[in-house]
Amino acid sequence: MSKPLENIEALLKSHKLNDEDYTHIKEILKREPNLVELGIFSAMWSEHCSYKSSTKYLRGFPTKAPWVIQGPGENAGVIDIGGGYAAVFKMESHNHPSFIEPFQGAATGVGGILRDVFTMGARPIANLNALRFGSVNGNSDTNKYQRHLVRGVVDGIGSYGNCMGVPTIGGEVSFDESYNGNILVNAFALGLVKTDEIFLGIAEGIGNSVMYVGSKTGRDGLGGAVMSSDSFTEESKSLRPTVQVGDPFTEKLLLEACLELFKTKKEIVVGIQDMGAAGLTSSAFEMAGKSGAGMVMHLDKVPAREEGMTPYDFMLSESQERMLVCVKKGREQEVVDIFEKWDLDVAIIGEVTDTGRMELYWHGELACDMPIAPVSEEAPVLDRPTSRPEYLNKVNAIGIESYPVVEDQKAYETLLSSLEVVDKAWVYNQYDSMVQTNTVKHPGSLDASVIRIKETGKALAMSADCNPRYCYIDPHRGAALAVIESGRNVAMSGAVPKAITDCLNFGNPENPEVMWQFAEACEGIKEACAALSTPVVSGNVSLYNETNGVSVFPTPAIAMVGVNEDENKVLPSHFQKEGSLVVLLGKTTGEFGGSLYIKKLFGETTGNLAEIDYAAELALWKLVIDANSQGLLLAAKDVNLGGVAIALSKMAAKSTKGVVAGIAMKQSRDIFDESQSRAIVELSESSLEAFKAMADELGVPMDIIGKVGGDQVKINQVALPLAKVKDVYFNRFSEVIEQDL
């Protein structure tokens, strides 16, 4: 064993450990740790790996339902989608790396989430992403740097996903100055697997082999988990060595090799785990920890990419495209044959023991000997103080009435040109959305994206959503509305929402106001998921999204997945037929809290969110889903940012068909209000009577507001030529993002 450490104060600081942690470590080991052991504790007890600040609030999430096969605790969540198949999906953050090095940070975020999916035996069939950037419109250094980040992140996502042959079929992009110091890059992946061919990350069976497969290990990403568990300062851009470097071509080989192993030799695979955050440390400790087993590993047998690497480097490297596999003893050569065929590194580096300890050897010398369970189970669970933010007293006291009246036409043109609203073709045209030939609703289709499951004739709809402005003025209801909005998007495609994965992006947990936001948001998610029967099956927490003491808006991103029983009945979200009726569903009550209207016209995020009516939301979903299944609808789109006026404009722009609508509103500006549980549907006059009967039975208010057709978009007194609407909608984004190229 290595000698005890010197300069312990400096080492603890560099490893983000405190004196209390160190005392606990010595109690566990019953001695002083060496550097390898300190590094392992540092990684496993980091915020990124242990969730030490968030665990107490994540407890109680609804995680069970008859269709849930695997909930939180594995690499990804799994739901039964019928026909003997399951959907495997998860959302993860790669925020800090993407701010430091946008291309590689975003690319390896995609690579990591894909491995989370295919390590469970599923072939990835769809990617989404949820991206938040700061202010991009202007000529300040901040504006220019944010545009640089947009271009780099999108390039990284497209490069990795396209090379992997996995379609990126949708997502969201939003902008707010709260992200000037910390952008958010959240990646979602979904895979398909037979329900009886799911693999878990476990190592068990005394004497079974522990095998390393994939790329060689280098020093890239060293300390990445610890870096992602700290706030940023001006010096943070010097942290580039902590950002992993990805190779999608190697990952493609790894994907195919793993799937071949699962298909042809599934009986010999005990368990498999991706080497993600904290690399070999987290995968080894988590796999052994789940079974209570021990493990011996010989680190000098790990394939190395660099000279002079140490046990510390091997355990904490976050080099990409690597897996740890537990294989039945005596069957190792069969694994070697498969991975060598795919030109990948493969090595037997250890075995499962009955000691409950992790024993690491370096050229025959014991480099680490520590109990496994305490490392993974005794990470500090913090009860950080919480305090309602003082800013809420100010922002909640300001309503729409506090602002001067703006002429509706001016308001309309301002909102229509907002980067929150306009088409993001500049982004999604860099992604291959049609590879695998199963994409039914692709990026830019509005609302949810959809893929067909050709094996069963069904379709899966998915949507990523969150309105950070809502969460800023009311974290509880704002988070609940993120669940609702994602679910509503899925329902508007004709699919039944089934389950969510989340990515909870917040600021510094050491700030009591941030922890209050987090606690409230978790309660909102619990409430919404329980009310809507959409359990949480996987997720991620990303804290310390703060630079120089300024935290991002609370951003609990939600990705919802739903099932449509018939791939031929996927509902479009834009107008389909000249002369058809346009119907508004739901109540308009003049809600402007956290609205795009106030933000774009007055530069503020203020107001309150109304009480949520879950019964009304579920009734709306059921009406659209059932009416679609009966063939009554031509199109459906939910009403959200910018209200009815913007929803109609998007439907017209995407369809190249005009619309004329007249809507009874208490105030003329209410065409921009953001009341919940509303949607616009298009139907033929021949379907009206049957649809109205369904709406009446479910208690959903409906109002025929206009017809599709013509060469303009006219909503009450607001009007623009359709050609102008299309020009703004399709060209505005590229004009802004490319302005300094």
JODABEL-V186409 format. One record per residue. N is the residue number from 1. RES is the residue in three letters. PHI is phi as a letter, one per 30 degrees, with the letter a starting at -180 (NA if undefined). Layout:
BEGIN
n=N res=RES phi=PHI
n=N res=RES phi=PHI
END
This chain:
BEGIN
n=1 res=MET phi=NA
n=2 res=SER phi=d
n=3 res=LYS phi=d
n=4 res=PRO phi=e
n=5 res=LEU phi=d
n=6 res=GLU phi=c
n=7 res=ASN phi=h
n=8 res=ILE phi=d
n=9 res=GLU phi=d
n=10 res=ALA phi=d
n=11 res=LEU phi=d
n=12 res=LEU phi=d
n=13 res=LYS phi=d
n=14 res=SER phi=d
n=15 res=HIS phi=c
n=16 res=LYS phi=h
n=17 res=LEU phi=c
n=18 res=ASN phi=c
n=19 res=ASP phi=d
n=20 res=GLU phi=d
n=21 res=ASP phi=d
n=22 res=TYR phi=d
n=23 res=THR phi=d
n=24 res=HIS phi=d
n=25 res=ILE phi=d
n=26 res=LYS phi=d
n=27 res=GLU phi=d
n=28 res=ILE phi=d
n=29 res=LEU phi=d
n=30 res=LYS phi=i
n=31 res=ARG phi=a
n=32 res=GLU phi=d
n=33 res=PRO phi=d
n=34 res=ASN phi=c
n=35 res=LEU phi=d
n=36 res=VAL phi=d
n=37 res=GLU phi=d
n=38 res=LEU phi=d
n=39 res=GLY phi=d
n=40 res=ILE phi=d
n=41 res=PHE phi=d
n=42 res=SER phi=e
n=43 res=ALA phi=d
n=44 res=MET phi=d
n=45 res=TRP phi=c
n=46 res=SER phi=d
n=47 res=GLU phi=e
n=48 res=HIS phi=d
n=49 res=CYS phi=c
n=50 res=SER phi=c
n=51 res=TYR phi=h
n=52 res=LYS phi=d
n=53 res=SER phi=d
n=54 res=SER phi=c
n=55 res=THR phi=e
n=56 res=LYS phi=d
n=57 res=TYR phi=d
n=58 res=LEU phi=d
n=59 res=ARG phi=d
n=60 res=GLY phi=j
n=61 res=PHE phi=e
n=62 res=PRO phi=d
n=63 res=THR phi=b
n=64 res=LYS phi=b
n=65 res=ALA phi=a
n=66 res=PRO phi=e
n=67 res=TRP phi=c
n=68 res=VAL phi=d
n=69 res=ILE phi=c
n=70 res=GLN phi=b
n=71 res=GLY phi=c
n=72 res=PRO phi=e
n=73 res=GLY phi=j
n=74 res=GLU phi=c
n=75 res=ASN phi=d
n=76 res=ALA phi=a
n=77 res=GLY phi=d
n=78 res=VAL phi=b
n=79 res=ILE phi=b
n=80 res=ASP phi=d
n=81 res=ILE phi=c
n=82 res=GLY phi=i
n=83 res=GLY phi=i
n=84 res=GLY phi=i
n=85 res=TYR phi=c
n=86 res=ALA phi=b
n=87 res=ALA phi=c
n=88 res=VAL phi=c
n=89 res=PHE phi=a
n=90 res=LYS phi=a
n=91 res=MET phi=b
n=92 res=GLU phi=b
n=93 res=SER phi=c
n=94 res=HIS phi=b
n=95 res=ASN phi=d
n=96 res=HIS phi=e
n=97 res=PRO phi=e
n=98 res=SER phi=d
n=99 res=PHE phi=d
n=100 res=ILE phi=d
n=101 res=GLU phi=b
n=102 res=PRO phi=e
n=103 res=PHE phi=d
n=104 res=GLN phi=d
n=105 res=GLY phi=d
n=106 res=ALA phi=d
n=107 res=ALA phi=d
n=108 res=THR phi=d
n=109 res=GLY phi=d
n=110 res=VAL phi=d
n=111 res=GLY phi=e
n=112 res=GLY phi=d
n=113 res=ILE phi=d
n=114 res=LEU phi=d
n=115 res=ARG phi=d
n=116 res=ASP phi=e
n=117 res=VAL phi=d
n=118 res=PHE phi=d
n=119 res=THR phi=d
n=120 res=MET phi=c
n=121 res=GLY phi=j
n=122 res=ALA phi=c
n=123 res=ARG phi=d
n=124 res=PRO phi=d
n=125 res=ILE phi=b
n=126 res=ALA phi=a
n=127 res=ASN phi=c
n=128 res=LEU phi=b
n=129 res=ASN phi=b
n=130 res=ALA phi=b
n=131 res=LEU phi=c
n=132 res=ARG phi=b
n=133 res=PHE phi=b
n=134 res=GLY phi=d
n=135 res=SER phi=d
n=136 res=VAL phi=c
n=137 res=ASN phi=c
n=138 res=GLY phi=l
n=139 res=ASN phi=c
n=140 res=SER phi=d
n=141 res=ASP phi=e
n=142 res=THR phi=d
n=143 res=ASN phi=e
n=144 res=LYS phi=d
n=145 res=TYR phi=d
n=146 res=GLN phi=d
n=147 res=ARG phi=d
n=148 res=HIS phi=e
n=149 res=LEU phi=d
n=150 res=VAL phi=e
n=151 res=ARG phi=d
n=152 res=GLY phi=d
n=153 res=VAL phi=d
n=154 res=VAL phi=d
n=155 res=ASP phi=d
n=156 res=GLY phi=d
n=157 res=ILE phi=d
n=158 res=GLY phi=d
n=159 res=SER phi=d
n=160 res=TYR phi=d
n=161 res=GLY phi=d
n=162 res=ASN phi=d
n=163 res=CYS phi=d
n=164 res=MET phi=d
n=165 res=GLY phi=i
n=166 res=VAL phi=c
n=167 res=PRO phi=d
n=168 res=THR phi=c
n=169 res=ILE phi=c
n=170 res=GLY phi=l
n=171 res=GLY phi=k
n=172 res=GLU phi=b
n=173 res=VAL phi=b
n=174 res=SER phi=b
n=175 res=PHE phi=b
n=176 res=ASP phi=a
n=177 res=GLU phi=d
n=178 res=SER phi=d
n=179 res=TYR phi=c
n=180 res=ASN phi=e
n=181 res=GLY phi=c
n=182 res=ASN phi=a
n=183 res=ILE phi=d
n=184 res=LEU phi=c
n=185 res=VAL phi=b
n=186 res=ASN phi=c
n=187 res=ALA phi=c
n=188 res=PHE phi=b
n=189 res=ALA phi=b
n=190 res=LEU phi=b
n=191 res=GLY phi=b
n=192 res=LEU phi=c
n=193 res=VAL phi=b
n=194 res=LYS phi=d
n=195 res=THR phi=d
n=196 res=ASP phi=c
n=197 res=GLU phi=b
n=198 res=ILE phi=c
n=199 res=PHE phi=c
n=200 res=LEU phi=c
n=201 res=GLY phi=c
n=202 res=ILE phi=b
n=203 res=ALA phi=b
n=204 res=GLU phi=a
n=205 res=GLY phi=j
n=206 res=ILE phi=e
n=207 res=GLY phi=j
n=208 res=ASN phi=d
n=209 res=SER phi=d
n=210 res=VAL phi=c
n=211 res=MET phi=c
n=212 res=TYR phi=c
n=213 res=VAL phi=b
n=214 res=GLY phi=j
n=215 res=SER phi=d
n=216 res=LYS phi=d
n=217 res=THR phi=c
n=218 res=GLY phi=b
n=219 res=ARG phi=c
n=220 res=ASP phi=d
n=221 res=GLY phi=i
n=222 res=LEU phi=d
n=223 res=GLY phi=i
n=224 res=GLY phi=d
n=225 res=ALA phi=d
n=226 res=VAL phi=d
n=227 res=MET phi=e
n=228 res=SER phi=d
n=229 res=SER phi=c
n=230 res=ASP phi=b
n=231 res=SER phi=d
n=232 res=PHE phi=c
n=233 res=THR phi=b
n=234 res=GLU phi=d
n=235 res=GLU phi=d
n=236 res=SER phi=d
n=237 res=LYS phi=d
n=238 res=SER phi=d
n=239 res=LEU phi=d
n=240 res=ARG phi=e
n=241 res=PRO phi=d
n=242 res=THR phi=d
n=243 res=VAL phi=c
n=244 res=GLN phi=d
n=245 res=VAL phi=c
n=246 res=GLY phi=c
n=247 res=ASP phi=b
n=248 res=PRO phi=d
n=249 res=PHE phi=d
n=250 res=THR phi=d
n=251 res=GLU phi=d
n=252 res=LYS phi=d
n=253 res=LEU phi=d
n=254 res=LEU phi=d
n=255 res=LEU phi=e
n=256 res=GLU phi=d
n=257 res=ALA phi=d
n=258 res=CYS phi=d
n=259 res=LEU phi=d
n=260 res=GLU phi=d
n=261 res=LEU phi=e
n=262 res=PHE phi=d
n=263 res=LYS phi=d
n=264 res=THR phi=c
n=265 res=LYS phi=b
n=266 res=LYS phi=d
n=267 res=GLU phi=d
n=268 res=ILE phi=c
n=269 res=VAL phi=d
n=270 res=VAL phi=d
n=271 res=GLY phi=a
n=272 res=ILE phi=a
n=273 res=GLN phi=b
n=274 res=ASP phi=d
n=275 res=MET phi=c
n=276 res=GLY phi=c
n=277 res=ALA phi=e
n=278 res=ALA phi=i
n=279 res=GLY phi=h
n=280 res=LEU phi=d
n=281 res=THR phi=d
n=282 res=SER phi=d
n=283 res=SER phi=d
n=284 res=ALA phi=d
n=285 res=PHE phi=d
n=286 res=GLU phi=d
n=287 res=MET phi=d
n=288 res=ALA phi=d
n=289 res=GLY phi=d
n=290 res=LYS phi=d
n=291 res=SER phi=c
n=292 res=GLY phi=i
n=293 res=ALA phi=d
n=294 res=GLY phi=c
n=295 res=MET phi=a
n=296 res=VAL phi=c
n=297 res=MET phi=b
n=298 res=HIS phi=c
n=299 res=LEU phi=d
n=300 res=ASP phi=d
n=301 res=LYS phi=c
n=302 res=VAL phi=d
n=303 res=PRO phi=e
n=304 res=ALA phi=c
n=305 res=ARG phi=c
n=306 res=GLU phi=b
n=307 res=GLU phi=d
n=308 res=GLY phi=i
n=309 res=MET phi=d
n=310 res=THR phi=c
n=311 res=PRO phi=e
n=312 res=TYR phi=e
n=313 res=ASP phi=d
n=314 res=PHE phi=d
n=315 res=MET phi=d
n=316 res=LEU phi=c
n=317 res=SER phi=d
n=318 res=GLU phi=c
n=319 res=SER phi=e
n=320 res=GLN phi=d
n=321 res=GLU phi=h
n=322 res=ARG phi=b
n=323 res=MET phi=b
n=324 res=LEU phi=c
n=325 res=VAL phi=b
n=326 res=CYS phi=c
n=327 res=VAL phi=b
n=328 res=LYS phi=e
n=329 res=LYS phi=e
n=330 res=GLY phi=j
n=331 res=ARG phi=c
n=332 res=GLU phi=d
n=333 res=GLN phi=d
n=334 res=GLU phi=d
n=335 res=VAL phi=d
n=336 res=VAL phi=e
n=337 res=ASP phi=d
n=338 res=ILE phi=d
n=339 res=PHE phi=d
n=340 res=GLU phi=d
n=341 res=LYS phi=d
n=342 res=TRP phi=d
n=343 res=ASP phi=i
n=344 res=LEU phi=c
n=345 res=ASP phi=d
n=346 res=VAL phi=a
n=347 res=ALA phi=a
n=348 res=ILE phi=d
n=349 res=ILE phi=c
n=350 res=GLY phi=a
n=351 res=GLU phi=a
n=352 res=VAL phi=d
n=353 res=THR phi=b
n=354 res=ASP phi=c
n=355 res=THR phi=d
n=356 res=GLY phi=i
n=357 res=ARG phi=b
n=358 res=MET phi=c
n=359 res=GLU phi=c
n=360 res=LEU phi=c
n=361 res=TYR phi=c
n=362 res=TRP phi=b
n=363 res=HIS phi=h
n=364 res=GLY phi=i
n=365 res=GLU phi=c
n=366 res=LEU phi=d
n=367 res=ALA phi=c
n=368 res=CYS phi=a
n=369 res=ASP phi=b
n=370 res=MET phi=b
n=371 res=PRO phi=d
n=372 res=ILE phi=d
n=373 res=ALA phi=e
n=374 res=PRO phi=d
n=375 res=VAL phi=d
n=376 res=SER phi=c
n=377 res=GLU phi=c
n=378 res=GLU phi=c
n=379 res=ALA phi=e
n=380 res=PRO phi=e
n=381 res=VAL phi=c
n=382 res=LEU phi=c
n=383 res=ASP phi=c
n=384 res=ARG phi=d
n=385 res=PRO phi=d
n=386 res=THR phi=b
n=387 res=SER phi=a
n=388 res=ARG phi=e
n=389 res=PRO phi=d
n=390 res=GLU phi=d
n=391 res=TYR phi=d
n=392 res=LEU phi=d
n=393 res=ASN phi=e
n=394 res=LYS phi=d
n=395 res=VAL phi=d
n=396 res=ASN phi=d
n=397 res=ALA phi=d
n=398 res=ILE phi=c
n=399 res=GLY phi=c
n=400 res=ILE phi=d
n=401 res=GLU phi=d
n=402 res=SER phi=d
n=403 res=TYR phi=c
n=404 res=PRO phi=d
n=405 res=VAL phi=d
n=406 res=VAL phi=c
n=407 res=GLU phi=e
n=408 res=ASP phi=e
n=409 res=GLN phi=d
n=410 res=LYS phi=d
n=411 res=ALA phi=d
n=412 res=TYR phi=d
n=413 res=GLU phi=d
n=414 res=THR phi=d
n=415 res=LEU phi=d
n=416 res=LEU phi=d
n=417 res=SER phi=d
n=418 res=SER phi=d
n=419 res=LEU phi=d
n=420 res=GLU phi=d
n=421 res=VAL phi=c
n=422 res=VAL phi=d
n=423 res=ASP phi=d
n=424 res=LYS phi=c
n=425 res=ALA phi=e
n=426 res=TRP phi=e
n=427 res=VAL phi=d
n=428 res=TYR phi=d
n=429 res=ASN phi=d
n=430 res=GLN phi=d
n=431 res=TYR phi=c
n=432 res=ASP phi=d
n=433 res=SER phi=c
n=434 res=MET phi=c
n=435 res=VAL phi=e
n=436 res=GLN phi=i
n=437 res=THR phi=h
n=438 res=ASN phi=c
n=439 res=THR phi=d
n=440 res=VAL phi=c
n=441 res=LYS phi=c
n=442 res=HIS phi=c
n=443 res=PRO phi=e
n=444 res=GLY phi=i
n=445 res=SER phi=d
n=446 res=LEU phi=i
n=447 res=ASP phi=h
n=448 res=ALA phi=d
n=449 res=SER phi=c
n=450 res=VAL phi=b
n=451 res=ILE phi=b
n=452 res=ARG phi=d
n=453 res=ILE phi=c
n=454 res=LYS phi=d
n=455 res=GLU phi=d
n=456 res=THR phi=b
n=457 res=GLY phi=i
n=458 res=LYS phi=c
n=459 res=ALA phi=b
n=460 res=LEU phi=c
n=461 res=ALA phi=c
n=462 res=MET phi=b
n=463 res=SER phi=b
n=464 res=ALA phi=c
n=465 res=ASP phi=a
n=466 res=CYS phi=a
n=467 res=ASN phi=c
n=468 res=PRO phi=d
n=469 res=ARG phi=d
n=470 res=TYR phi=e
n=471 res=CYS phi=d
n=472 res=TYR phi=d
n=473 res=ILE phi=d
n=474 res=ASP phi=a
n=475 res=PRO phi=e
n=476 res=HIS phi=d
n=477 res=ARG phi=d
n=478 res=GLY phi=d
n=479 res=ALA phi=d
n=480 res=ALA phi=d
n=481 res=LEU phi=d
n=482 res=ALA phi=d
n=483 res=VAL phi=d
n=484 res=ILE phi=d
n=485 res=GLU phi=d
n=486 res=SER phi=d
n=487 res=GLY phi=d
n=488 res=ARG phi=d
n=489 res=ASN phi=e
n=490 res=VAL phi=d
n=491 res=ALA phi=d
n=492 res=MET phi=d
n=493 res=SER phi=c
n=494 res=GLY phi=j
n=495 res=ALA phi=c
n=496 res=VAL phi=d
n=497 res=PRO phi=d
n=498 res=LYS phi=c
n=499 res=ALA phi=a
n=500 res=ILE phi=b
n=501 res=THR phi=b
n=502 res=ASP phi=b
n=503 res=CYS phi=b
n=504 res=LEU phi=c
n=505 res=ASN phi=c
n=506 res=PHE phi=b
n=507 res=GLY phi=d
n=508 res=ASN phi=d
n=509 res=PRO phi=d
n=510 res=GLU phi=d
n=511 res=ASN phi=c
n=512 res=PRO phi=e
n=513 res=GLU phi=d
n=514 res=VAL phi=d
n=515 res=MET phi=d
n=516 res=TRP phi=d
n=517 res=GLN phi=e
n=518 res=PHE phi=d
n=519 res=ALA phi=d
n=520 res=GLU phi=d
n=521 res=ALA phi=d
n=522 res=CYS phi=d
n=523 res=GLU phi=d
n=524 res=GLY phi=d
n=525 res=ILE phi=d
n=526 res=LYS phi=e
n=527 res=GLU phi=d
n=528 res=ALA phi=d
n=529 res=CYS phi=d
n=530 res=ALA phi=d
n=531 res=ALA phi=d
n=532 res=LEU phi=c
n=533 res=SER phi=h
n=534 res=THR phi=b
n=535 res=PRO phi=d
n=536 res=VAL phi=d
n=537 res=VAL phi=c
n=538 res=SER phi=a
n=539 res=GLY phi=l
n=540 res=ASN phi=a
n=541 res=VAL phi=c
n=542 res=SER phi=b
n=543 res=LEU phi=c
n=544 res=TYR phi=i
n=545 res=ASN phi=d
n=546 res=GLU phi=b
n=547 res=THR phi=b
n=548 res=ASN phi=h
n=549 res=GLY phi=i
n=550 res=VAL phi=c
n=551 res=SER phi=c
n=552 res=VAL phi=d
n=553 res=PHE phi=e
n=554 res=PRO phi=e
n=555 res=THR phi=b
n=556 res=PRO phi=d
n=557 res=ALA phi=d
n=558 res=ILE phi=b
n=559 res=ALA phi=c
n=560 res=MET phi=c
n=561 res=VAL phi=b
n=562 res=GLY phi=b
n=563 res=VAL phi=c
n=564 res=ASN phi=c
n=565 res=GLU phi=d
n=566 res=ASP phi=b
n=567 res=GLU phi=d
n=568 res=ASN phi=d
n=569 res=LYS phi=b
n=570 res=VAL phi=d
n=571 res=LEU phi=d
n=572 res=PRO phi=d
n=573 res=SER phi=c
n=574 res=HIS phi=b
n=575 res=PHE phi=e
n=576 res=GLN phi=c
n=577 res=LYS phi=b
n=578 res=GLU phi=e
n=579 res=GLY phi=i
n=580 res=SER phi=d
n=581 res=LEU phi=d
n=582 res=VAL phi=c
n=583 res=VAL phi=b
n=584 res=LEU phi=c
n=585 res=LEU phi=c
n=586 res=GLY phi=j
n=587 res=LYS phi=c
n=588 res=THR phi=c
n=589 res=THR phi=b
n=590 res=GLY phi=i
n=591 res=GLU phi=c
n=592 res=PHE phi=b
n=593 res=GLY phi=d
n=594 res=GLY phi=i
n=595 res=SER phi=d
n=596 res=LEU phi=d
n=597 res=TYR phi=e
n=598 res=ILE phi=d
n=599 res=LYS phi=d
n=600 res=LYS phi=d
n=601 res=LEU phi=d
n=602 res=PHE phi=b
n=603 res=GLY phi=i
n=604 res=GLU phi=b
n=605 res=THR phi=b
n=606 res=THR phi=b
n=607 res=GLY phi=j
n=608 res=ASN phi=b
n=609 res=LEU phi=c
n=610 res=ALA phi=d
n=611 res=GLU phi=d
n=612 res=ILE phi=d
n=613 res=ASP phi=c
n=614 res=TYR phi=d
n=615 res=ALA phi=d
n=616 res=ALA phi=d
n=617 res=GLU phi=d
n=618 res=LEU phi=d
n=619 res=ALA phi=d
n=620 res=LEU phi=d
n=621 res=TRP phi=e
n=622 res=LYS phi=d
n=623 res=LEU phi=d
n=624 res=VAL phi=d
n=625 res=ILE phi=d
n=626 res=ASP phi=d
n=627 res=ALA phi=d
n=628 res=ASN phi=d
n=629 res=SER phi=d
n=630 res=GLN phi=c
n=631 res=GLY phi=i
n=632 res=LEU phi=d
n=633 res=LEU phi=c
n=634 res=LEU phi=c
n=635 res=ALA phi=a
n=636 res=ALA phi=a
n=637 res=LYS phi=b
n=638 res=ASP phi=d
n=639 res=VAL phi=c
n=640 res=ASN phi=b
n=641 res=LEU phi=e
n=642 res=GLY phi=i
n=643 res=GLY phi=i
n=644 res=VAL phi=d
n=645 res=ALA phi=d
n=646 res=ILE phi=d
n=647 res=ALA phi=d
n=648 res=LEU phi=d
n=649 res=SER phi=d
n=650 res=LYS phi=d
n=651 res=MET phi=d
n=652 res=ALA phi=d
n=653 res=ALA phi=d
n=654 res=LYS phi=d
n=655 res=SER phi=c
n=656 res=THR phi=h
n=657 res=LYS phi=b
n=658 res=GLY phi=d
n=659 res=VAL phi=a
n=660 res=VAL phi=b
n=661 res=ALA phi=b
n=662 res=GLY phi=b
n=663 res=ILE phi=b
n=664 res=ALA phi=d
n=665 res=MET phi=b
n=666 res=LYS phi=d
n=667 res=GLN phi=b
n=668 res=SER phi=d
n=669 res=ARG phi=d
n=670 res=ASP phi=d
n=671 res=ILE phi=d
n=672 res=PHE phi=c
n=673 res=ASP phi=d
n=674 res=GLU phi=c
n=675 res=SER phi=e
n=676 res=GLN phi=d
n=677 res=SER phi=h
n=678 res=ARG phi=b
n=679 res=ALA phi=a
n=680 res=ILE phi=c
n=681 res=VAL phi=b
n=682 res=GLU phi=c
n=683 res=LEU phi=a
n=684 res=SER phi=d
n=685 res=GLU phi=e
n=686 res=SER phi=d
n=687 res=SER phi=c
n=688 res=LEU phi=d
n=689 res=GLU phi=d
n=690 res=ALA phi=d
n=691 res=PHE phi=d
n=692 res=LYS phi=d
n=693 res=ALA phi=d
n=694 res=MET phi=d
n=695 res=ALA phi=d
n=696 res=ASP phi=d
n=697 res=GLU phi=d
n=698 res=LEU phi=d
n=699 res=GLY phi=i
n=700 res=VAL phi=c
n=701 res=PRO phi=d
n=702 res=MET phi=b
n=703 res=ASP phi=b
n=704 res=ILE phi=d
n=705 res=ILE phi=c
n=706 res=GLY phi=l
n=707 res=LYS phi=b
n=708 res=VAL phi=d
n=709 res=GLY phi=k
n=710 res=GLY phi=j
n=711 res=ASP phi=c
n=712 res=GLN phi=b
n=713 res=VAL phi=c
n=714 res=LYS phi=b
n=715 res=ILE phi=b
n=716 res=ASN phi=h
n=717 res=GLN phi=c
n=718 res=VAL phi=c
n=719 res=ALA phi=a
n=720 res=LEU phi=b
n=721 res=PRO phi=e
n=722 res=LEU phi=e
n=723 res=ALA phi=d
n=724 res=LYS phi=d
n=725 res=VAL phi=e
n=726 res=LYS phi=d
n=727 res=ASP phi=d
n=728 res=VAL phi=d
n=729 res=TYR phi=d
n=730 res=PHE phi=c
n=731 res=ASN phi=c
n=732 res=ARG phi=e
n=733 res=PHE phi=d
n=734 res=SER phi=d
n=735 res=GLU phi=e
n=736 res=VAL phi=d
n=737 res=ILE phi=d
n=738 res=GLU phi=c
n=739 res=GLN phi=d
n=740 res=ASP phi=c
n=741 res=LEU phi=c
END
